[in-house]
Amino acid sequence: MEDELKELQIQVLSEISQILGQALNLDQALEFILGVLSRSFALKYAGVALKDPETGQLRCRTSRDLTAAGQPRAGCRPGEGLAGLILATAQPFVVPLMGQEPLFLNQSRARQFHKEQVSLIGVPIILQGTPLGVLSVDRLFTDEVSPEEDLRFLGILAAIMAQFVGLELPGRLREERLRPENLTPGPELSDSSRNFFVAGQGLASQEVQQLIKKVAPGRAPVLLSGESGTGKNLMARVIHELSPRARYPFRKINCASLPENLLAAELFGYEQDAISGAVKARPGRLEEADGGSIFLEEIGELSLSLQARMFRFLQDMEFQRLGSNRTRKVEVRLIAATTRDLAAAVKAGSFREDLYYLLGHAPVRIPPLRERRPDIPLLLNHFLDKVSKEYDRRFYLTQKALDVLEDYAWPGNVREMENLVERLGIVVEGAEIGVKDLPPYLLPPAKMETHEDQAFLTRLKEMEKREILAALERNRWIQSQAAMDLGLTLRQIGYRVKQFGLERLIKEQRGHSRSG
């Protein structure tokens, strides 16, 4: 039973995260959520009541009732009835048998289905520590599912709803932090961000561009997913520059680059002597990004304890520095990126379910370069222009060289292309870049057509082998350092080591180095 319930909850949250990106406003988003709940669970009633920011009155914003033809709206003052109690205390409430609970108010006349057999479960909708409304559902009372499990699941849904509610409320923290004079369009896009739009003309890129333009003005967290090298860092910067936060700081940190204790210190800051070697207090990246955006690269590498801290921070925008009891408050937008399958990580227990679905408000998948074939010539021209400016001389590709590069699979994506063009700018003496100048691994057998080509490529392979050997020798036969020296990835140099049969030589030379 427990496994079935867990699977159902994951399916429901997954469906909600997928369709919320299509919601145009708050009412539609709430309708989506309640519709999924009604279809997936044995609910007789599900409703959302929100606090009117002007009158303070608690009013039903939307509801789903399986026995009512319409969706009646009714209001109650905070403190009146169970919904008012939940709002006033900011605590969840469970009524085992609704007919035995005197605080239950049936003002909306929507719940007519044997209420003596139905339980009420209500949870507050809280944004940054402030109760904004109540999510409540009626369930047939059974002993199979504990109220604690229902509360946990509804709490996740309420956290998702809170983000959308916050988008609509006037006078909230967003308007306080992002003052009217700063809500005008930010400065012009940087050159790198502008090139994201110029060098992305294929259908796949156009879809990503439209999605980024849609999510950029909002405040909900954004999750960028895709293979390594697809340009997630650039996407994060574009989102920030297209948002009202463009005049505020943009901070980033790679979650895979630091151990847990140092990563926590980088994120949340620390007080003097809180960590080894800390001679004075230091703010973290979250404080530095106040009013702007923070980009967490490889968020899937966060430990479970840091995931819990990040989830609590996103709910209330409050945190404590390491070694401090003082609660600090900031207002930042989270942009996260991952190369991992976070849905699979949730099932495996290595990533928190609530954090995953909080990040899932605005998912953006960055397609690999092999799915963006029309963009390859544009990107090549962009990087050639960049190299031409750096070396103050013009480079261009012959048609045959361009054909080879368009046919290549680009496993390292845009990063691999940029490294290749930069390397060609160093080794090519003239302006023309032909097939003879390309590394052999780029050339499929079909491109080696003539004996002259074969002979030239053989000489080119010997040159490349000598270059690899020289780089290995300079770097004490350590492949990773030699790869960095040559501007290659570890996978690329590993391929060449195997292709040229250098494994045994490297092993012997490393052995001599250790013995010496």
Secondary structure, DSSP 8 states (H G I E B T S, - for coil): -HHHHHHHHHHHHHHHHHHHTT--SHHHHHHHHHHHHHHHS-EEEEEEEEE-TTT--EEEEEEEESS-SS----EE-TTSHHHHHHHHHT--EEESSGGG-TT---TT----S-GGGEEEEEEEEEETTEEEEEEEEEEE--SSS-HHHHHHHHHHHHHHHHHHHHHH-TTSHHHHHS-GGGSS--S---HHHHHHHHT--SHHHHHHHHHHHHHTTS-S-EEEE--TTS-HHHHHHHHHHTSGGGGS-EEEEETTSS-HHHHHHHHH-B-TTSSTT--S-B--HHHHTTTSEEEEETGGGS-HHHHHHHHHHHHHSEEE-BT---EEE---EEEEEESS-HHHHHHHTSS-HHHHHHHTTEEEE---GGG-GGGHHHHHHHHHHHHHHHHTS--EE-HHHHHHHHHS--TTHHHHHHHHHHHHHHH--SSEE-GGGS-GGG--GGG--SHHHHHHHHHHHHHHHHHHHHHHHHTTT-HHHHHHHHT--HHHHHHHHHHTT-HHHHHHHHHHHHH-
